[in-house]
Amino acid sequence: MAEFEPGYIALLHSGELERRAQAAREHLRACDLCAWHCRANRLAGKTGACKTGVNACVSSAFPHLGEEDCLRGRHGSGTIFFAGCNLRCQFCQNFEISAEGQGDEVGPEELAGMMLALEAQGCHNINLVSPSHVVAPILAAVLIAAQAGLRLPLVYNTGGYDSLPALSLLDGVVDIYMPDMKYADKITAQKYSRVPDYPRHNQRAVREMHRQVGDLVIDAETGLARRGLLVRHLVLPGGLAGTKAIARFLAREISPETYLNLMGQYRPAYRAALEDLGPLSRPVTREELDLARVQAEAEGLHRFDERHPLPG
């Protein structure tokens, strides 16, 4: 495969990347940069649904060796975990970060420095974890980092509750979209993640992501993802996630070549570990995971992440 150049470099040279960063900041005056469209004036100190102001808060940044093979490679995926979240998942395994907001506020220069430090450590990409509520500071940081020599692909690792205005600003900037598809049913989503109409916003976002980057392209020589869509789907106990319907949507409305990670690590955490949340109060079983794989294949999908085998 030819030498890779991330998409944001062309935007940098044309001046478009700077324009996008400025436009994203203006969106903070009446924020619509996630699917809540809460219209909070974050530039005036309001925090809106995400409880985040102008700057991002970062919990940690390090080379992650636990991601999908095509992201972690030999030297790790350069993950930056953002504190806060625009979802309210009652079973979140990282609730200290997402719900309690544990992290440090950083300006664009410091965030750019984290990206450059991860590149210097040999990471294969910059993996932006829970980025939906901090699109504006991310774009400001990418501009600074690209001017300073950043040349790694950007991974947008999102819970999937994203807005079209934000994705429009990211068009050509993000190389690899990695959204969750958490639920097929809006009532289930409201009950367990407390967001309105998750499936509609999620599916619309995934369509736009695929329009921008297409199916996942993996370098045959290195095994590393370079560009495209990689979908994560956490299999929930009792079939609550709606795996069959999500697989059907991906195969029929996105592409049968969609790369899917059927995630089998669900266990009760956060409120699910303390309260009776029905099926979510127990771990997922091997039989449920086996069924999820069968359902996804029956709907026509065939590209799966194989790094996380089903538990024995």
C-alpha positions in Angstrom: 0.0 0.0 0.0 1.3 3.5 -0.8 2.6 5.7 2.0 -0.2 6.9 4.1 -1.1 10.5 4.7 -4.0 11.4 7.0 -6.8 13.4 5.5 -6.3 16.4 7.7 -3.0 17.2 6.0 -4.6 18.3 2.8 -7.0 20.4 4.8 -4.1 21.9 6.7 -2.4 23.0 3.5 -5.5 24.5 2.0 -6.4 26.4 5.1 -9.6 24.4 5.5 -8.5 22.8 8.8 -8.1 26.2 10.4 -11.6 27.3 9.1 -13.1 24.1 10.5 -11.5 24.8 14.0 -12.9 28.3 14.0 -16.3 27.2 12.8 -16.5 24.5 15.5 -15.7 27.1 18.2 -18.6 29.2 16.9 -20.9 26.2 17.3 -20.3 26.4 21.0 -22.3 29.6 21.2 -25.5 27.5 20.7 -24.0 24.0 20.9 -25.3 21.4 18.5 -22.1 19.3 18.4 -23.7 16.2 19.7 -27.2 14.6 19.2 -28.6 16.4 22.3 -28.6 19.7 20.3 -28.9 21.4 23.7 -28.0 24.9 22.4 -26.0 25.8 25.5 -23.7 28.8 25.1 -20.5 27.1 26.2 -18.5 30.2 25.3 -20.4 32.0 28.0 -19.8 29.3 30.7 -22.8 27.1 30.2 -22.2 23.4 30.1 -25.3 21.8 28.6 -26.1 18.1 28.5 -22.4 17.1 28.5 -21.5 19.2 31.5 -18.4 20.4 29.6 -17.3 23.9 28.8 -15.0 25.3 26.2 -12.0 23.1 26.9 -11.7 19.3 27.0 -11.0 17.4 30.1 -8.6 14.4 29.7 -8.5 11.5 32.0 -5.5 9.7 30.5 -3.4 9.4 27.4 -1.3 6.4 26.6 -0.4 3.7 24.1 -3.3 1.2 24.4 -2.5 -2.4 23.6 -6.0 -3.6 24.3 -7.8 -2.2 21.2 -8.6 -4.1 18.0 -5.6 -5.7 16.3 -5.9 -3.3 13.3 -5.6 -0.3 15.6 -3.1 -1.5 18.3 -0.5 -3.0 16.0 2.9 -3.6 17.8 3.2 -0.3 19.5 -0.3 0.5 20.6 -3.1 2.8 19.7 -2.5 6.4 21.0 -5.6 6.7 23.1 -6.8 10.0 24.7 -9.6 9.3 27.1 -11.9 12.4 27.5 -13.7 12.9 30.7 -17.5 13.4 30.6 -19.9 11.9 28.1 -23.1 12.7 26.3 -24.6 9.3 27.2 -25.8 8.2 30.6 -25.2 4.5 30.4 -26.3 2.9 33.7 -23.8 0.1 33.3 -20.7 2.1 32.2 -17.5 0.4 33.2 -15.7 3.7 33.1 -18.2 5.7 35.1 -15.5 7.5 37.1 -14.5 9.1 33.9 -17.8 9.4 32.0 -20.3 10.2 34.8 -18.1 11.6 37.5 -15.8 13.5 35.1 -12.5 12.5 36.6 -9.8 14.3 34.5 -7.9 17.5 34.0 -8.9 20.4 31.9 -6.5 21.0 29.1 -6.3 23.7 26.5 -5.8 23.1 22.8 -2.0 23.5 23.0 -1.7 20.9 25.8 -4.1 18.5 23.9 -2.0 18.9 20.8 1.1 18.1 22.9 -0.5 14.8 24.0 -1.0 13.8 20.4 2.5 14.6 19.4 3.9 12.7 22.5 1.9 9.6 21.5 3.3 9.8 18.0 6.8 10.1 19.4 6.2 7.0 21.4 5.6 5.0 18.2 1.8 4.8 18.4 0.0 3.9 15.1 -2.8 6.3 15.4 -4.5 8.9 17.7 -7.5 7.3 19.2 -10.0 9.9 20.5 -12.2 8.1 23.1 -15.6 9.7 23.9 -15.0 12.7 21.7 -18.6 13.7 20.8 -18.9 16.5 23.3 -15.4 17.9 22.7 -15.3 18.2 18.9 -14.4 21.9 19.0 -11.3 21.6 21.2 -10.2 18.5 19.3 -10.2 20.4 16.0 -8.3 23.2 17.6 -5.7 20.7 18.9 -5.4 18.8 15.6 -4.7 22.1 13.8 -1.8 22.9 16.2 -0.5 19.3 16.2 -0.6 19.1 12.4 1.3 22.4 12.1 3.9 20.8 14.4 4.3 17.7 12.3 1.5 15.2 13.4 1.0 12.6 10.7 -0.9 9.8 12.3 -4.5 8.7 11.3 -7.2 10.0 13.6 -9.7 7.5 15.1 -13.0 8.9 16.3 -14.0 6.4 19.0 -17.5 7.4 19.9 -20.6 6.2 21.8 -22.5 6.9 18.6 -24.8 9.7 19.8 -23.3 12.2 17.3 -24.7 15.1 15.4 -24.6 15.8 11.7 -23.2 19.4 12.2 -20.3 17.9 14.1 -19.7 15.2 11.5 -19.7 17.8 8.8 -16.9 19.6 10.5 -15.0 16.3 10.8 -15.4 15.4 7.2 -11.9 14.8 5.8 -10.3 15.2 9.2 -11.2 11.8 10.7 -9.6 8.8 9.0 -11.2 6.0 11.0 -14.7 6.3 12.5 -15.3 3.8 15.3 -18.8 4.3 16.6 -20.8 2.2 19.0 -24.1 0.9 17.9 -25.6 0.3 21.4 -29.3 -0.2 20.8 -31.8 -0.9 18.1 -34.8 0.1 20.3 -35.3 3.7 21.5 -37.2 2.7 24.6 -34.4 0.4 25.7 -31.9 3.2 25.0 -33.9 5.7 27.0 -34.2 3.3 29.9 -30.6 2.2 30.2 -28.6 5.1 28.6 -31.1 7.9 29.3 -30.9 9.6 25.9 -33.8 10.4 23.6 -34.2 8.4 20.3 -30.7 6.9 20.2 -31.3 4.6 17.2 -32.4 7.4 14.9 -29.5 9.6 15.7 -27.0 6.7 15.8 -28.1 5.3 12.4 -28.0 8.7 10.8 -24.5 9.3 12.2 -23.2 5.9 11.0 -24.6 6.6 7.5 -22.7 9.9 7.4 -19.5 8.3 8.7 -19.6 5.6 6.1 -20.3 8.2 3.4 -17.2 10.1 4.4 -14.7 7.2 4.8 -16.3 4.0 3.3 -15.5 0.5 4.4 -12.5 -0.2 6.6 -9.3 -0.4 4.6 -6.5 -2.5 6.3 -2.9 -2.3 5.0 -2.1 -5.9 3.9 1.6 -5.5 4.9 1.2 -4.0 8.4 -2.3 -5.2 9.3 -3.1 -1.6 10.4 -6.4 0.2 9.6 -5.8 3.3 7.5 -9.3 4.6 6.7 -12.9 3.6 7.0 -15.7 2.5 9.3 -15.3 0.1 12.2 -18.4 -0.5 14.3 -18.4 -1.7 17.8 -21.5 -3.5 19.3 -21.6 -4.5 22.9 -23.7 -7.6 23.3 -26.0 -7.2 26.2 -27.7 -9.9 28.4 -31.3 -10.8 27.4 -30.8 -9.5 23.8 -31.3 -5.9 25.0 -29.0 -4.4 22.4 -31.0 -5.7 19.5 -28.0 -7.3 17.7 -30.1 -8.9 14.8 -31.7 -5.5 13.9 -28.4 -3.7 14.1 -26.6 -6.3 11.9 -29.5 -6.0 9.4 -29.1 -2.3 9.3 -25.4 -2.5 8.7 -25.6 -5.2 6.0 -28.5 -3.6 4.1 -28.2 0.1 4.6 -24.5 0.6 5.1 -22.4 -2.2 3.5 -22.1 -6.0 3.9 -18.4 -5.2 4.1 -18.8 -3.4 7.4 -16.1 -4.4 9.9 -17.9 -5.3 13.1 -16.5 -5.9 16.6 -19.0 -7.9 18.6 -17.9 -7.1 22.1 -18.4 -9.8 24.7 -17.1 -8.2 27.9 -20.4 -7.0 29.4 -20.5 -7.3 33.2 -22.6 -5.3 35.7 -20.9 -2.0 36.6 -21.9 1.4 37.9 -25.7 1.3 38.8 -26.1 -2.1 37.3 -23.9 -3.5 40.0 -25.9 -1.8 42.7 -29.5 -1.9 41.6 -31.8 -4.4 40.0 -31.7 -3.6 36.3 -33.2 -6.8 35.1 -31.0 -8.8 32.7 -28.3 -6.1 33.0 -27.6 -7.2 36.6 -25.8 -10.3 35.3 -22.9 -10.9 32.8 -23.6 -11.9 29.3 -23.4 -15.6 28.6 -21.5 -17.6 26.0 -24.8 -18.7 24.5 -25.8 -15.1 24.0 -22.5 -14.2 22.4 -22.7 -17.2 20.1 -26.2 -16.2 19.1 -25.1 -12.7 18.4 -22.4 -13.9 16.0 -24.9 -16.3 14.3 -27.4 -13.4 13.9 -24.8 -11.1 12.4 -23.6 -13.7 9.9 -27.2 -14.6 8.9 -27.8 -10.9 8.1 -24.9 -10.9 5.7 -21.9 -9.5 7.7 -18.6 -11.4 7.5 -15.9 -9.0 8.6 -15.4 -9.4 12.3 -12.8 -8.5 14.8 -11.4 -11.8 16.0 -9.1 -10.6 18.8 -11.7 -11.0 21.5 -12.8 -14.6 21.4 -16.1 -15.7 23.1 -15.5 -16.8 26.7 -15.2 -20.5 27.4 
